[in-house]
Amino acid sequence: YFVYQNYDSNTTTYKGRKRRRVFMGSLIADDSWHTLATIAMETYGIYTVVAFVESNRTQTGIPRKSRFVKGTLDHKLLV
């Protein structure tokens, strides 16, 4: 990155940018592995952290069984 001063000298005064930290969050429930893999491929290298949140209720308020409980195969594959 070059800056011209007084149009007669050429000096480099590049200052490295401070790296931005970009976060993404998403609700997951009974999403297929194809959907989760697509999200992973499309966002690889873009976000610093991706957080998935699984609710124990549906959007209509009906209780549901958690799929990504710690220690299960689904949890191990997701993490």
Secondary structure, DSSP 8 states (H G I E B T S, - for coil): -EEEETTTEEEE----------EEEEEESS--HHHHHHHHHHHTTT-SEEEEEE-SB-TTS-B---SS-TTSHHHHHH-
